[in-house]
Amino acid sequence: MIRIVLVEPQYPVNIGSVCRVMSNFGLKELYMVAPKTDISEEAFMYAKHAQPILEKAKIVKKLENAISDCDLVIGTTGITERFNYSLKKCLIPRDLPSSISKHDKIALLFGNEGNGLTLKQINACDMLVSIPTDKKYPVLNLSHAVAIMLYELFNSKKVFTHYKFAKRKNLKFLLGMFSQIIDSLPEIRDKKKVQKSFQNLIGRARLSEEELQALFVAIGGIRKRLVGKK
């Protein structure tokens, strides 16, 4: 249930090596968002026995096309201070499994080798993970980062919860309702910051469908009273 998403990958050798790592841990689904290189013979050479993964890999133009049908989108970064993550909790790989359900369809995002994920791409994620490294050289090779993440998930999959989390599309609807409320309150100056804070809070909470429905009732009622007055 884990999809690897490479965002704008630059080098065929890394693409092939990622396929090989995926095969090591039993993964088959690879998406590439606007790759900056052709999928050349070199990529197939480094994929070795994992060439079928590369042959079936899907190439899309936009990130949304790679994550829209997933229940949980997890971004990765090597430099946690880069965008001042004051509102988004950054996990280490070992802490991730307890937030994952056996029922989740997961997209695991990796940025390109030069710049990593952009702030916009990170904001599209529900969670953020960073692999602890020496601060003098914190950025890992792409395939090495994929290998470490998959090892931790594979090694810890017995602790994945049976808890059924709310669907991502339903969470988006809740966030939309909350945004309408915030937009209707002139006393809130930095509306985007408040909306993003709520989004990150909901992402960390991993609500059940029952909890989500309860919030729908409460926030829906507040929205009706505030927005309906205009």
Secondary structure, DSSP 8 states (H G I E B T S, - for coil): -EEEEEES---HHHHHHHHHHHHHTT---EEEES-SS---HHHHHHHGGGHHHHHH-EEESSHHHHHTT-SEEEEE-S-TTTTT-SSS-EE-GGGSGGG-BTT--EEEEE-BTTTBS-HHHHHT-SEEE-----TTS----HHHHHHHHHHHHHHTGGG-B---B--HHHHHHHHHHHHHHHHT-TT-S-HHHHHHHHHHHHHHH--BHHHHHHHHHHHHHHHHHHHTT-
